[in-house]
Amino acid sequence: MQEAVSFERFREEIRRLPQQARQGPRYLRSQLVRFYDTYRFILKHYGAPRRMASFGAGSAYVEAVLARVHGVQVVVFDFPDALAHHAALYDLLGFERFALDLSLEAVDAPLADHIDLVLCAEIIEHVPAAPSRQFVDHFRRLGARLPLVVTTPNCSSLRHIVKLLFMQPLLPAAEHTFGDVCYENEGFHRREYVPAELKEAFEAVGQRLLALDYSWYHWPLRPAEFAIYPFEVLVGRFRPCMILGSTMEDAAPEAEDTALAAE
């Protein structure tokens, strides 16, 4: 199994990539810890997949390092406008890509095959559909039931608990939460989840939770986060981001059959 490169090497590999106008240097700087934690999670629990699908990849920083350092072939699924925006980067990295709206029903015929791992990084919270529904659609697009790596906000994080204590909303304004799903409106969260819900979503499609880890957004910390950070270090489940991986080993296959039959 291939070893993860150091944080410094990971950062340098990303800095060599063409700068993106969207999700560019400022976004990268704030999300770098989460990117590196996701990269390490994949290598630790799955090794370097030969061929990986990434839904809603965007600037694809994690995918880029997996491709450049570990030789992973990457297939990207995203909005047509998103693919056009990142076309130069995807061309440089040799990413195969398919344009689609992830909120719509899956196509009847698979779009890509021979995939070993599916990455859904910060995407399920943007789609107004149950995670299990999204996973089934992905399997149909790929023609197979495959292991999943999911990163998404942790709705049970300490930061959310503090917001509720001060009677502050956790999600964007309702106009955005219930707005159209489109490239221009893709940044808004429609629903956030707690770990138990994602565990149940895996089980609903015939998989089981293999590993669960937690990470951070917004690094370096913003001033208001300094008081919370020590508690997040001590108690991992208080951190704002969760990284989950599934496996089909020792899972109940009838659950996946039931999910597909319900379609």
N, C-alpha and C positions, 0 to 999 in steps of 0.2 A: 504494500500500500504506500502511495506517495505521501511524503511529509509536506506539511504546510510551510510556506516560506515565512520569514520573519515579518513583523508588522512594517518595518522599514522598507524591506524589499517589496512588499505588497503595495505600499504607498508610492514607491518609485515607479513600479510598473504602471500604475494608473496615471501618474503624472506624465508619462511618455505618450499617453493617448492624445488625440486631437481634442482641444478644448470644446466643450459643448455650450452653446448659448443657453440651452435649457438644461436644468440639472447640472450646471457647470461648477466652477471652482468653489463657490460659496456653499452650494449644496453638498458637494463632495467633502469639504472640510467638516461640515456638521454631521455627516452620516458615516464618516470613515470607520469609526469603531464598529458600527453595526455591519458594515460591509465586510470587514475583516473577520468578525465573529461568524458571519454567515459562511464565508469561505472556509474557515477552519472547521465549522460544523459539518459541512459537506465532506471534506476530506477525512475527518475523523470517523464518521459513521458510514460513509459510502465509498470512500476512496475517490479517485478521479474517474468519473464516468467516461465511457468512450464517446457517447453522444447524448446530449442533454437538451431538453425543451425548456424554454423560459417564457412564461406568459407575462406580458406587460413589462418587458425588460427595460425600457427607457434607455438610460445611458449605459446600462449593462456593465457596471464596474466589476462586479464579482465574476460575471461570465467572461469578461475580458482577461482577467488574470488566470482563470481556469484554462482558457484557450491558449494564451501566450506561454504560460509556464508549464502547464500539464498536458497540453495537446488535446483538450476536450473540444469536440465538435458541438457547436451550439446552433439550435434552431429557435428563432424568435417568433412569437405571435403577438401582434399588437395592432392598434388602430392604424389605418393607412397613413394618416398625417404623422403619426409618431415614427413609423418606419421611414417616411420621407425625410423627416427632420434628422434622424440618426443614420441616414443612408451611408454617408462617408465613413463613419466609424464601423458600421457593420460590414461594409465592403473591405475595409482595411483588415478586419479580423476574420473575414471569410464566413460570416454568419449566414446561414440559410434563413429565410424569413417568409412569413405568411401574414397577410392583412386580414383582420377580422375584428368584429365587435364582440368582446368577451362577455357582454351581457346578453347576447342572443343565443338561441338554441344551437347546439353543435351540428355540424354538417353530417350527412349520412355516411359519406366515404372518408376514411382517414386522410389527413393532409400530409402527415409525415410518419415515418416508421423507423424501426430499429433504435428507439429511444431507450436509454437506461434509467434516466432520472428526470423528474419534473420539478422545476423551480417556480414557485409562486411568491415572489418577493414583493411585499407591500402592495398586493393587488386585491386580495379577497375582500378587504374592507371597502373597496371602491365599487364593487359590483353588487347591485341590489338583488342578490340571490343567495340562498343558503350555501355554505361552503360545500356540503355534500353534493348539491346540484352542480356547482362549479367543477368539482372534481370529476363527476361522471361525464360532463361535457368535455373536459380535457382528455379523458380516456378515449372518448369517441373520436376526437380530433386526431388522436395518436394511434388508434386502433388497438390499444392494449391497456390493461390495468397496470399501473407502474408506481414505484415508490415516489413519495412526494416530500419536498422540503418547502415549508411555508414560513414566511416571516410576516408578522402583522402586529399592530399595537396590542398591548396587554391591557384590556379594559379594567382589570383588577389591580392595576399598578398603584403604587402609593400616590403618585401625582394625580391620578383620577380620584382617589379617595379624598385627597385634600381639596380638589375642586368641588366635590360634592359637599364637603363640610362647609364650604363657603358659598354653597348654592349656585355654583357656576355650571353651565352646560358642558357636556363632554364632546358633543358633535357640533358640526357647523350649523348655521341657520337652516331652518326647515326648507327654505327655498332652494338651498343647495342639496340637502340630503335627499329631497324628493324630486330634484331636477332631472333633466335628461342625462343619459349616459352618453358622453361624447368626448372627443379629444379635448375640447375647450373646457369641459367641466370635469375632467378626470381627476383633479386633485382633491376632490371632496370625499370624505368618508361617509358611507351610507350606513354602515353598521360595524361596531367593534366587538371583539369576542374575549371571553375568558378561556384559559387553557382547557377546562373540562368540555367546552363546546367543540373545540377542534378535535379533541380525543374522540368525542361522539361522532363527529363528521367522518373521521378516518374509519371508525367501526361501521358506519352506515354504508361505506363503499367496499367493505370486505378487507380492511386493513387494520393495523393496530399501531398505537403510538410507540415508536422506537426510541426517541430521545426528545427531551425538552430542555431548552436553554433560554437564557434571557440576556438582553443587551440594552444599549442606550441609543437614543436619538440625541441630536443637538450637542455635539462635542466640539470645542470646550463647553463646559456648562454655562448656562445663562445665569445671571445673578440670583434670580428667584429659586434656582434649583440647588444651590449650595447647601441649604438647610436639609434638603431631602436626601441628597446623595449618600451620606454616611449610612443611612438606613438601607438604601438600595444595595450598597456594597455588602452589608451584613446579611441581608435577606434577598436572595436572587429573585424571588417571585414578585418583589416590589418594583422591579425595573420596568421601564415603559415598553420595551420591545420583547416579543417572544419569538423563538426560533424552534420550529417543530419538524420532526422527521417521522415518516411512516414506513412500515414494512409490511409485506404480505405474509411473512413467516408467522406461523402459529395464529393466523387470523381466521375468522369464520367466513368462508367463501360464499355461504348462502346470503350473507348481508349484501354483498355486491350484486348478486343475482337479483335480489329483491329490489334494490335501487334501480337497476337497469330495467327491470320488468315494469316498474311504476311509470316509465316514460311512455 
